[in-house]
Amino acid sequence: MRPQKSNGILITVQGSNLVKSAAAFLLFIFMIFSISGAITSLNPDLRPSSESVNKAASFFSADLLYKIIGTENRAFAATMDLEEGPKLSSLLFQLSTNINLDDPRSLLGRELPSFTIFDTEILVAGEGTNYTNMPIESAPPQDVFEGKSEPPLQNVDELDEGEPGEDTAPPPQSTDGKEVVYVYFTHNTESFLPYLKGVTDPNKAFHSQINVTKIGDKLKEELEGKGIGTTIDKTDVQSRLVKKGWSYGQSYQESREVIASALGSNKDLTYLIDIHRDSRRKEQTTKVINGESYAQLAFVIGGKHQNYEKNNQLAQQLHKGLESKYPGLSRGVLLKDKSGSNGIYNQDLSENAILVEFGGVDNTFEELNRSAAALADVFSEFYWQAEEVNGSAQN
């Protein structure tokens, strides 16, 4: 028999091509690691990020991951006492559509012009706080902003009288002359309708004399009465904006210069409190506690910087203290980190910086002062406890 010939395919591989392919692959791997390293070494504020991916990741809490594991391992799930989390169907719907059925703004936000300005996240909700009654800060009309139109005052006689002084014992603790709290006002002319004669429009509740700076006076008085050295900065930010030809939207840019100067001249300043007032009406900004009327407080945290978690912790501690001693006074802790808002509020300058909304356009200084005293009460307890933990409390 004659041997059968088999047809085959002969493949030749040149050694130089193999070397080139291996080198290209190694170069690709090297570039991937180099780019990843460069990105992760950047300042967090400069890193590229995806809001959609960030939102998706925020849904997956530790409890939710444990529950997912528990669906496969029943014994594991039985040992875990987990809170009820979002339903998987709702989670998938929200991730795929970016629509939160509990928040109608997610449906309307992309369709209505400038609607994203009000895109605030509730980190901790106070009594009655929801996405329909978030604090609103409206800009004044241009003539009011430039100081060309200012209404006459009313009901201000009692504001100048003050309360009769009382001999009080010195506080058991003190900062020994050190000013550790810095109170300032980015929107320093925000005022209140009960003191503006003939004004009923919340957007025109602004005045150069009777405004939120008076709340700062009361807060300083109460804090110092509890031994906490406090400085109050009444720089007229609005007038500085007008002189520079800047807009009202650049207020935080201007107040930043003021804060930075203060921090540079006094190294003891540790806590920064920016006082504002809401534009909402009285029924949404007032709480009666033990028969007395208070202007409600809301803590606003800017999330567009790396320190915001520390600021958030401070705000939540104060919120919890208010809930314990003055139930319903705090409207909660709110996060602003969207493109339609400032998102920083100069809170990147300190890990202990907060913005506090005091009441609304209809509240009186009687109500506002009660709230300032309540905040000072809770803040002082927090401050001295923190000092004790740090081992630096002074008598």
C-alpha positions as CSV (number, residue, x, y, z in Angstrom):
1,M,0.0,0.0,0.0
2,R,1.2,3.5,-0.8
3,P,1.3,5.9,2.1
4,Q,-1.5,8.4,2.2
5,K,-0.5,12.1,1.8
6,S,-2.2,14.4,4.3
7,N,-2.9,18.0,3.4
8,G,-2.0,20.4,6.2
9,I,-1.5,24.1,6.8
10,L,1.9,25.2,7.7
11,I,2.0,28.4,9.9
12,T,5.2,30.2,10.4
13,V,5.7,32.7,13.1
14,Q,8.5,35.1,13.0
15,G,10.2,35.6,16.3
16,S,10.4,39.4,15.8
17,N,6.6,39.7,15.5
18,L,6.1,37.7,18.7
19,V,8.5,39.9,20.6
20,K,6.8,43.0,19.3
21,S,3.4,41.7,20.4
22,A,4.7,40.9,23.9
23,A,6.3,44.3,24.2
24,A,3.1,46.0,23.1
25,F,1.1,44.1,25.7
26,L,3.5,44.9,28.5
27,L,3.5,48.6,27.4
28,F,-0.3,48.6,27.5
29,I,-0.3,47.1,31.0
30,F,2.3,49.7,32.1
31,M,0.2,52.5,30.7
32,I,-2.9,51.3,32.5
33,F,-1.2,51.2,35.9
34,S,0.6,54.5,35.3
35,I,-2.7,56.3,34.3
36,S,-4.5,54.7,37.3
37,G,-1.8,55.7,39.7
38,A,-1.8,59.3,38.3
39,I,-5.5,59.6,38.7
40,T,-5.7,58.3,42.2
41,S,-2.8,60.5,43.3
42,L,-4.7,63.7,42.3
43,N,-6.4,65.9,44.8
44,P,-9.9,64.5,45.3
45,D,-11.4,67.8,44.0
46,L,-9.5,67.4,40.7
47,R,-10.2,63.7,40.0
48,P,-12.6,62.9,37.1
49,S,-15.8,61.5,38.5
50,S,-19.2,60.3,37.3
51,E,-22.3,61.5,39.1
52,S,-24.3,58.6,37.9
53,V,-21.7,56.0,39.1
54,N,-21.4,57.9,42.4
55,K,-25.2,57.8,42.8
56,A,-25.3,54.1,42.0
57,A,-22.6,53.3,44.5
58,S,-24.3,55.3,47.2
59,F,-27.2,52.9,47.2
60,F,-25.1,49.9,48.1
61,S,-24.7,50.2,51.8
62,A,-23.1,47.5,54.0
63,D,-26.5,46.3,55.0
64,L,-27.6,45.9,51.4
65,L,-24.4,44.0,50.5
66,Y,-24.9,41.7,53.5
67,K,-28.5,41.0,52.4
68,I,-27.3,40.1,48.9
69,I,-24.9,37.6,50.4
70,G,-27.6,36.4,52.7
71,T,-29.8,35.4,49.7
72,E,-27.2,32.7,48.9
73,N,-26.2,31.9,52.5
74,R,-29.2,31.6,54.7
75,A,-27.1,30.8,57.8
76,F,-25.2,34.1,57.3
77,A,-28.5,36.1,57.0
78,A,-29.9,34.5,60.1
79,T,-27.0,35.8,62.2
80,M,-27.3,39.4,61.0
81,D,-29.8,41.9,62.4
82,L,-30.2,44.2,59.5
83,E,-32.5,47.2,59.0
84,E,-35.0,47.1,56.2
85,G,-33.4,48.4,53.0
86,P,-34.7,49.5,49.7
87,K,-36.4,46.9,47.6
88,L,-34.3,45.5,44.8
89,S,-37.0,46.3,42.2
90,S,-37.1,50.0,43.3
91,L,-33.3,50.1,43.3
92,L,-33.0,48.7,39.8
93,F,-35.7,51.1,38.5
94,Q,-33.9,54.1,40.0
95,L,-30.5,53.0,38.7
96,S,-31.8,52.4,35.2
97,T,-33.9,55.6,34.9
98,N,-32.4,58.0,37.5
99,I,-36.0,58.5,38.8
100,N,-36.7,58.2,42.5
101,L,-40.4,57.6,43.1
102,D,-40.0,59.1,46.5
103,D,-38.6,62.4,45.1
104,P,-40.6,64.0,42.2
105,R,-37.8,66.4,41.5
106,S,-35.9,63.5,39.9
107,L,-38.6,63.3,37.2
108,L,-38.8,67.1,36.6
109,G,-35.3,68.2,37.2
110,R,-34.0,67.5,33.7
111,E,-37.0,69.1,32.0
112,L,-37.5,72.4,33.8
113,P,-34.8,75.2,33.3
114,S,-32.8,75.9,36.5
115,F,-34.8,73.3,38.5
116,T,-31.5,71.7,39.6
117,I,-30.8,74.7,41.7
118,F,-33.2,73.2,44.3
119,D,-31.6,69.8,44.1
120,T,-30.8,69.3,47.8
121,E,-30.2,66.0,49.5
122,I,-31.6,65.4,52.9
123,L,-28.9,63.8,55.0
124,V,-30.9,63.9,58.2
125,A,-34.6,65.0,58.2
126,G,-36.0,67.0,61.0
127,E,-39.6,67.0,62.0
128,G,-41.8,67.7,58.9
129,T,-38.8,68.1,56.6
130,N,-39.2,66.7,53.1
131,Y,-38.4,67.6,49.5
132,T,-41.3,70.0,49.2
133,N,-40.1,72.4,51.8
134,M,-36.3,72.7,51.4
135,P,-34.8,76.1,52.4
136,I,-34.8,78.7,49.6
137,E,-32.3,81.6,49.4
138,S,-33.6,84.0,46.8
139,A,-31.4,86.8,45.4
140,P,-32.7,90.4,46.0
141,P,-33.9,92.5,43.0
142,Q,-31.0,94.5,41.5
143,D,-32.1,97.9,42.9
144,V,-32.3,96.3,46.4
145,F,-29.0,94.6,45.9
146,E,-27.3,97.9,44.9
147,G,-28.8,99.7,47.9
148,K,-30.8,102.1,45.7
149,S,-34.1,101.0,47.3
150,E,-34.4,100.3,51.1
151,P,-37.7,100.4,52.9
152,P,-38.3,102.3,56.2
153,L,-38.2,100.3,59.4
154,Q,-40.9,99.5,61.9
155,N,-41.2,97.6,65.2
156,V,-37.6,98.2,66.1
157,D,-37.9,100.2,69.3
158,E,-37.9,97.0,71.5
159,L,-34.8,95.7,69.7
160,D,-32.6,98.5,71.0
161,E,-33.8,98.2,74.6
162,G,-32.3,94.8,75.2
163,E,-33.0,92.7,78.3
164,P,-32.2,93.9,81.8
165,G,-28.8,92.7,82.9
166,E,-28.5,90.2,85.6
167,D,-25.6,89.3,87.8
168,T,-24.5,85.9,86.7
169,A,-21.8,83.6,88.1
170,P,-18.8,83.1,85.8
171,P,-19.0,79.9,83.7
172,P,-17.4,76.8,85.2
173,Q,-15.3,76.4,82.1
174,S,-13.7,78.9,79.7
175,T,-11.4,79.2,76.7
176,D,-9.3,81.6,78.8
177,G,-9.6,84.6,76.4
178,K,-9.1,82.5,73.2
179,E,-11.7,83.2,70.5
180,V,-12.5,79.7,69.1
181,V,-15.8,80.4,67.3
182,Y,-16.0,82.6,64.3
183,V,-19.5,83.9,63.4
184,Y,-20.0,85.6,60.0
185,F,-22.6,86.5,57.4
186,T,-22.1,85.8,53.7
187,H,-25.6,87.3,52.9
188,N,-25.3,90.0,55.6
189,T,-28.4,92.0,54.6
190,E,-31.0,89.2,54.8
191,S,-33.8,90.7,56.9
192,F,-37.3,89.9,58.2
193,L,-40.6,91.3,57.0
194,P,-42.0,92.2,60.4
195,Y,-39.4,95.0,60.6
196,L,-39.7,96.3,57.0
197,K,-42.6,98.8,56.6
198,G,-44.7,98.2,53.5
199,V,-42.8,95.1,52.3
200,T,-44.6,91.9,51.8
201,D,-42.5,90.3,49.1
202,P,-40.0,87.7,50.6
203,N,-37.6,88.5,47.7
204,K,-37.3,92.1,49.0
205,A,-36.6,91.2,52.7
206,F,-33.2,92.8,52.8
207,H,-31.9,95.7,54.9
208,S,-28.5,97.2,55.7
209,Q,-29.2,97.7,59.4
210,I,-31.9,95.2,60.7
211,N,-30.8,91.8,59.4
212,V,-29.2,88.5,60.3
213,T,-26.2,90.1,62.0
214,K,-28.4,90.8,65.0
215,I,-28.8,87.0,65.4
216,G,-25.0,86.8,65.5
217,D,-25.0,89.3,68.4
218,K,-27.3,87.0,70.4
219,L,-25.3,83.9,69.6
220,K,-22.0,85.5,70.6
221,E,-23.6,86.6,73.9
222,E,-24.9,83.2,74.7
223,L,-21.7,81.3,73.7
224,E,-19.5,83.6,75.8
225,G,-21.9,83.2,78.7
226,K,-21.0,79.6,78.6
227,G,-17.3,80.3,78.5
228,I,-16.7,79.9,74.7
229,G,-14.8,82.8,73.3
230,T,-16.5,84.0,70.1
231,T,-15.8,86.7,67.5
232,I,-18.4,88.1,65.2
233,D,-17.5,89.5,61.8
234,K,-20.0,91.9,60.4
235,T,-18.2,92.7,57.2
236,D,-20.6,94.2,54.7
237,V,-20.1,91.6,52.0
238,Q,-22.9,93.0,49.9
239,S,-21.5,96.5,49.7
240,R,-18.1,95.0,48.7
241,L,-19.8,93.1,45.9
242,V,-21.4,96.2,44.6
243,K,-18.1,98.2,44.7
244,K,-16.4,95.4,42.7
245,G,-19.2,95.2,40.2
246,W,-19.8,91.6,41.2
247,S,-23.1,89.8,41.3
248,Y,-25.0,88.5,44.3
249,G,-24.1,85.0,43.2
250,Q,-20.4,85.8,43.9
251,S,-21.1,86.4,47.6
252,Y,-19.3,83.3,48.8
253,Q,-16.3,84.2,46.7
254,E,-16.2,87.6,48.5
255,S,-16.8,86.2,52.0
256,R,-14.0,83.7,51.4
257,E,-11.5,86.6,51.4
258,V,-12.9,87.8,54.7
259,I,-12.8,84.3,56.3
260,A,-9.3,83.6,55.1
261,S,-8.0,86.9,56.5
262,A,-9.6,86.1,59.9
263,L,-8.2,82.6,60.0
264,G,-4.8,84.0,59.1
265,S,-4.8,86.5,62.0
266,N,-6.2,84.3,64.7
267,K,-5.0,80.7,64.8
268,D,-7.3,79.9,67.7
269,L,-10.4,80.1,65.5
270,T,-11.7,76.5,65.2
271,Y,-15.5,76.6,64.4
272,L,-16.9,78.7,61.6
273,I,-20.7,79.5,61.6
274,D,-22.2,81.3,58.6
275,I,-25.7,82.6,59.6
276,H,-28.5,83.0,57.0
277,R,-32.3,83.1,56.9
278,D,-34.7,81.1,54.8
279,S,-37.1,82.7,52.3
280,R,-40.0,80.5,53.2
281,R,-43.0,81.7,55.2
282,K,-43.6,81.4,58.9
283,E,-45.7,78.2,58.9
284,Q,-42.7,76.3,57.5
285,T,-40.0,77.9,59.6
286,T,-41.5,78.2,63.1
287,K,-41.9,75.7,66.0
288,V,-43.7,76.1,69.3
289,I,-41.8,74.4,72.2
290,N,-43.2,74.4,75.7
291,G,-45.5,77.2,74.8
292,E,-42.8,79.5,73.3
293,S,-42.3,80.2,69.6
294,Y,-38.9,79.5,68.0
295,A,-37.5,80.1,64.6
296,Q,-36.5,76.7,63.2
297,L,-32.9,75.9,62.3
298,A,-31.5,74.1,59.2
299,F,-27.9,73.0,58.7
300,V,-26.6,73.2,55.2
301,I,-23.5,71.3,54.2
302,G,-21.6,71.9,50.9
303,G,-20.5,68.5,49.4
304,K,-18.1,69.7,46.7
305,H,-14.9,69.4,48.7
306,Q,-13.0,66.7,50.6
307,N,-13.8,68.0,54.2
308,Y,-17.6,67.8,53.9
309,E,-17.8,64.6,55.9
310,K,-16.3,66.3,58.9
311,N,-18.6,69.3,58.5
312,N,-21.5,66.8,58.2
313,Q,-20.5,65.1,61.4
314,L,-20.5,68.4,63.3
315,A,-23.9,69.4,61.9
316,Q,-25.4,66.0,62.8
317,Q,-24.1,66.2,66.3
318,L,-25.8,69.6,66.8
319,H,-29.0,68.3,65.2
320,K,-29.1,65.4,67.6
321,G,-28.5,67.7,70.5
322,L,-31.3,70.0,69.4
323,E,-33.7,67.0,68.9
324,S,-33.0,65.9,72.4
325,K,-33.4,69.2,74.2
326,Y,-35.6,71.2,71.8
327,P,-37.7,68.6,69.8
328,G,-38.7,69.9,66.4
329,L,-36.4,72.9,66.4
330,S,-34.0,71.5,63.8
331,R,-35.2,71.0,60.3
332,G,-32.3,68.6,59.7
333,V,-29.0,68.4,57.9
334,L,-29.1,69.2,54.1
335,L,-26.4,68.5,51.5
336,K,-25.8,70.7,48.5
337,D,-23.3,69.4,46.0
338,K,-25.0,69.8,42.6
339,S,-23.9,71.9,39.7
340,G,-26.7,74.4,40.3
341,S,-25.5,75.4,43.7
342,N,-22.3,76.8,45.2
343,G,-21.6,73.4,46.7
344,I,-18.7,74.5,49.0
345,Y,-19.9,77.5,51.0
346,N,-16.3,78.1,52.1
347,Q,-16.6,75.0,54.3
348,D,-13.4,73.6,52.8
349,L,-11.5,76.1,54.9
350,S,-12.2,74.2,58.1
351,E,-13.4,70.7,59.2
352,N,-15.7,72.5,61.7
353,A,-17.6,74.8,59.4
354,I,-21.4,75.0,59.1
355,L,-24.0,77.1,57.5
356,V,-27.2,77.7,59.6
357,E,-30.5,78.9,58.3
358,F,-32.3,80.8,61.1
359,G,-36.0,80.9,60.6
360,G,-37.6,82.6,57.6
361,V,-38.7,86.0,56.4
362,D,-41.7,86.2,58.8
363,N,-39.9,85.3,62.0
364,T,-39.3,87.9,64.8
365,F,-36.1,88.5,66.7
366,E,-37.9,87.3,69.8
367,E,-38.2,83.9,68.1
368,L,-34.8,84.1,66.5
369,N,-33.0,84.9,69.7
370,R,-34.6,81.9,71.5
371,S,-33.2,79.8,68.7
372,A,-29.8,81.4,69.0
373,A,-29.8,80.6,72.7
374,A,-30.9,77.0,72.1
375,L,-28.1,76.5,69.5
376,A,-25.6,78.0,71.9
377,D,-26.8,75.7,74.7
378,V,-26.4,72.6,72.5
379,F,-23.1,73.8,70.9
380,S,-21.5,74.5,74.3
381,E,-22.3,71.0,75.5
382,F,-20.8,69.5,72.4
383,Y,-17.8,71.8,72.6
384,W,-16.9,71.0,76.2
385,Q,-17.4,67.3,75.7
386,A,-15.1,67.4,72.7
387,E,-12.5,69.3,74.8
388,E,-12.8,66.8,77.5
389,V,-12.2,63.9,75.1
390,N,-9.2,65.7,73.7
391,G,-7.8,66.2,77.2
392,S,-7.7,70.0,76.9
393,A,-10.7,71.2,78.9
394,Q,-9.8,74.2,80.9
395,N,-11.3,75.4,84.2
